[in-house]
Amino acid sequence: MKRVKAARPPLRVIVTHHKVLTVLMRQVFAEVANRYGLVFRCGTGGAIDPATDIHQDMLGRTARANWPCDRGTPRGIHLRRDPRDVVVSGYFYHLNRCQESWCLAPDPALGGRSYQETLRGLPTEEGLLFELAGNGTMTINNMLGWDYEAPNVLELRYEDFMGDFESSFRRAFGFLGFNVRRCLRLARPHAFAAKTGRQPGEIDPGSHLRNGLPGQWRQHFTPRLLAAFHERFPDAVARLGYDAA
């Protein structure tokens, strides 16, 4: 009897943004893909390779209209974060830990200094203002430009995963059609406490997972920085579903 080849499952898409659980999602879903014998790939925009089973859009730039539908309706999860914390997290990461080429390359627009060198030459408030105007603006604009009404995308928040890691992943795995219990076993070693030996809020400036605690902006936003943020993004906090205070 001729064996019928099993149909490939619909595409799953994991949409993150810079400093919005990008590394966590990449690590967890790479393991999920390996467990299920699926193809996992990451991208920063543009077309999705048709051979991909699980695609992570790391910068939130791939429009849903470009998700391949030849294997049925794709499903996805989208992560967002308090935009003020995006600025703070991005600042400390780019200041101390980032090894990405764009951050380290000399930039003529910065007098030949790199993005990181520029941050390191500025006082903290000025550095945060620089981050807000630079990479922070790109990330926040990407979050604001996302389609939050998509029926085939589950909306989740950074804060959900910091508050209840297992429940958040339970929702994500279930929505994407994976075996929740099996996938949770793969995800647990990547929880903040398991990965760092620390609880959110216990700071390690040398770690990629520096803090993890939501609401960091309250400690670092000066009145001047808060005013600059609201001038640039007057409605971002409300539109993304966060409290003003």
C-alpha positions as CSV (number, residue, x, y, z in Angstrom):
1,M,0.0,0.0,0.0
2,K,1.3,3.4,-1.0
3,R,2.0,5.6,2.0
4,V,0.3,9.0,1.9
5,K,2.6,11.8,2.9
6,A,1.4,13.8,5.8
7,A,0.3,17.3,5.1
8,R,2.5,20.0,6.5
9,P,0.8,22.1,9.2
10,P,-0.1,25.7,8.7
11,L,2.7,28.2,9.2
12,R,3.1,29.6,12.8
13,V,4.5,33.1,13.2
14,I,6.1,34.5,16.3
15,V,6.2,38.3,16.2
16,T,8.5,40.1,18.6
17,H,10.2,43.4,18.7
18,H,13.7,44.5,19.8
19,K,13.9,44.1,23.6
20,V,10.5,42.5,23.7
21,L,11.3,38.8,24.5
22,T,13.1,38.2,21.2
23,V,15.8,36.0,22.6
24,L,13.4,34.0,24.8
25,M,11.0,33.3,21.9
26,R,13.8,32.3,19.6
27,Q,15.3,29.9,22.2
28,V,11.9,28.3,23.1
29,F,10.5,27.9,19.6
30,A,13.7,26.6,18.2
31,E,13.5,23.8,20.7
32,V,9.8,23.3,19.9
33,A,10.6,23.0,16.2
34,N,13.4,20.5,16.9
35,R,11.0,18.4,19.1
36,Y,8.4,18.3,16.3
37,G,10.8,18.0,13.4
38,L,9.7,21.4,12.0
39,V,11.8,24.1,10.3
40,F,12.3,27.2,12.4
41,R,13.7,30.4,10.9
42,C,14.1,34.0,12.1
43,G,13.8,37.1,10.0
44,T,13.7,40.9,10.3
45,G,11.1,41.6,7.6
46,G,10.4,40.7,4.0
47,A,9.2,37.4,2.6
48,I,8.9,34.3,4.6
49,D,10.7,31.2,3.2
50,P,8.0,28.7,2.1
51,A,10.0,25.9,3.6
52,T,9.5,27.4,7.1
53,D,7.1,25.9,9.6
54,I,7.7,28.3,12.5
55,H,8.9,31.8,11.6
56,Q,10.0,34.5,14.1
57,D,9.7,38.0,12.9
58,M,12.2,39.6,15.3
59,L,11.4,43.2,14.6
60,G,7.6,43.1,13.8
61,R,8.1,44.2,10.2
62,T,6.5,41.4,8.2
63,A,2.9,42.4,7.3
64,R,0.3,39.7,7.9
65,A,-0.7,40.0,4.2
66,N,2.7,38.4,3.4
67,W,2.2,35.3,5.6
68,P,2.0,32.3,3.2
69,C,-1.5,30.7,3.3
70,D,-0.9,27.8,1.0
71,R,-1.1,25.3,3.9
72,G,-4.1,26.8,5.5
73,T,-4.6,29.8,7.7
74,P,-1.4,30.7,9.5
75,R,-1.5,31.4,13.2
76,G,0.7,33.7,15.2
77,I,1.4,35.3,18.5
78,H,2.5,39.0,18.8
79,L,4.4,40.4,21.8
80,R,4.4,44.0,22.9
81,R,5.9,45.9,25.9
82,D,5.4,49.1,27.7
83,P,7.1,51.5,25.3
84,R,8.8,53.4,28.1
85,D,10.5,50.2,29.3
86,V,11.6,49.5,25.7
87,V,13.6,52.7,25.9
88,V,15.2,51.9,29.3
89,S,15.9,48.2,28.4
90,G,17.3,49.2,25.0
91,Y,19.6,51.9,26.6
92,F,21.2,49.5,29.1
93,Y,21.6,46.7,26.6
94,H,23.2,48.9,23.9
95,L,25.3,50.6,26.5
96,N,26.8,47.4,28.2
97,R,26.0,44.2,26.3
98,C,25.1,44.6,22.7
99,Q,27.6,42.9,20.2
100,E,25.4,43.4,17.1
101,S,27.4,44.8,14.2
102,W,25.0,47.8,13.7
103,C,25.6,48.9,17.3
104,L,29.4,48.6,17.1
105,A,30.1,49.9,13.6
106,P,31.6,53.4,13.1
107,D,28.8,55.8,12.0
108,P,29.7,58.9,10.0
109,A,26.5,60.5,11.3
110,L,27.9,60.1,14.8
111,G,31.3,61.6,14.0
112,G,32.8,58.2,13.3
113,R,31.7,56.8,16.6
114,S,29.5,53.7,17.0
115,Y,26.0,53.8,18.5
116,Q,27.5,52.1,21.6
117,E,30.5,54.5,21.9
118,T,28.1,57.4,21.6
119,L,26.0,56.1,24.5
120,R,29.0,55.5,26.6
121,G,30.1,59.1,26.1
122,L,26.9,60.5,27.4
123,P,25.5,61.1,30.9
124,T,22.6,58.7,31.7
125,E,19.8,61.2,31.0
126,E,21.4,62.2,27.7
127,G,22.0,58.6,26.8
128,L,18.3,57.7,27.4
129,L,17.3,60.7,25.2
130,F,19.6,59.4,22.5
131,E,18.1,55.9,22.8
132,L,14.6,57.3,22.7
133,A,15.4,59.2,19.5
134,G,17.2,56.3,17.9
135,N,16.5,52.6,18.3
136,G,13.7,53.2,20.7
137,T,11.7,55.2,18.2
138,M,12.1,52.4,15.6
139,T,10.9,49.8,18.0
140,I,7.9,51.8,19.3
141,N,6.9,52.7,15.7
142,N,6.9,49.0,14.8
143,M,4.7,48.2,17.8
144,L,2.3,51.0,17.0
145,G,2.2,49.9,13.3
146,W,1.1,46.4,14.1
147,D,-2.5,45.2,13.3
148,Y,-4.0,44.5,16.7
149,E,-7.3,43.2,15.2
150,A,-6.1,40.1,13.5
151,P,-8.3,37.1,14.4
152,N,-5.5,34.6,13.8
153,V,-3.0,36.3,16.1
154,L,-2.9,36.0,19.9
155,E,-1.8,39.3,21.6
156,L,0.5,38.8,24.5
157,R,2.6,41.2,26.6
158,Y,6.1,41.1,28.0
159,E,4.6,41.8,31.4
160,D,2.5,38.7,31.1
161,F,5.5,36.5,30.8
162,M,7.3,38.2,33.7
163,G,4.2,37.9,35.9
164,D,3.1,34.3,35.1
165,F,5.5,32.6,32.7
166,E,3.7,29.2,32.6
167,S,0.2,30.6,32.0
168,S,1.5,32.9,29.3
169,F,3.2,30.1,27.4
170,R,0.2,27.8,28.0
171,R,-1.9,30.3,26.1
172,A,0.7,30.7,23.4
173,F,1.2,27.0,22.8
174,G,-2.5,26.3,22.9
175,F,-3.3,29.0,20.4
176,L,-0.6,27.8,18.0
177,G,-1.9,24.2,18.2
178,F,1.0,22.6,20.0
179,N,0.9,20.0,22.8
180,V,0.9,22.4,25.8
181,R,2.3,20.0,28.4
182,R,5.1,18.8,26.2
183,C,6.1,22.3,25.1
184,L,6.0,23.7,28.7
185,R,8.7,21.2,29.6
186,L,10.8,22.7,26.9
187,A,10.1,26.3,27.9
188,R,10.6,26.1,31.7
189,P,14.4,26.1,31.6
190,H,14.2,29.5,29.8
191,A,12.2,31.2,32.5
192,F,14.0,34.3,34.0
193,A,14.7,32.7,37.4
194,A,15.8,29.4,35.8
195,K,18.0,31.1,33.3
196,T,19.6,33.7,35.7
197,G,19.2,32.3,39.2
198,R,17.6,35.7,40.0
199,Q,14.1,37.0,40.3
200,P,12.9,39.9,38.1
201,G,14.1,43.1,39.6
202,E,17.4,41.6,40.8
203,I,19.8,43.5,38.5
204,D,22.9,42.1,36.8
205,P,24.2,44.9,34.5
206,G,26.5,42.4,32.7
207,S,23.7,40.0,31.8
208,H,21.5,40.0,28.6
209,L,18.7,39.5,31.1
210,R,19.7,42.6,33.1
211,N,16.5,43.2,35.2
212,G,13.3,41.8,33.8
213,L,11.0,43.8,36.0
214,P,8.2,45.7,34.4
215,G,7.9,49.4,35.2
216,Q,11.6,50.2,35.1
217,W,10.9,53.5,33.4
218,R,9.6,54.9,36.8
219,Q,13.2,54.7,38.1
220,H,14.9,56.2,35.1
221,F,12.6,58.6,33.4
222,T,13.4,62.2,34.5
223,P,10.8,64.9,34.0
224,R,12.7,66.0,30.9
225,L,12.8,62.5,29.5
226,L,9.2,61.9,30.2
227,A,8.3,65.2,28.4
228,A,10.4,64.2,25.4
229,F,8.8,60.8,25.3
230,H,5.3,62.2,25.3
231,E,6.2,64.9,22.7
232,R,7.4,62.2,20.4
233,F,4.7,59.6,21.2
234,P,1.7,61.4,22.7
235,D,-0.7,58.5,22.5
236,A,1.6,55.4,22.5
237,V,1.1,54.4,26.1
238,A,-2.7,54.3,25.8
239,R,-2.7,52.8,22.3
240,L,-0.6,49.9,23.5
241,G,-2.8,49.4,26.5
242,Y,-0.6,50.7,29.4
243,D,-1.4,53.0,32.3
244,A,0.0,56.6,32.1
245,A,1.3,56.5,35.7
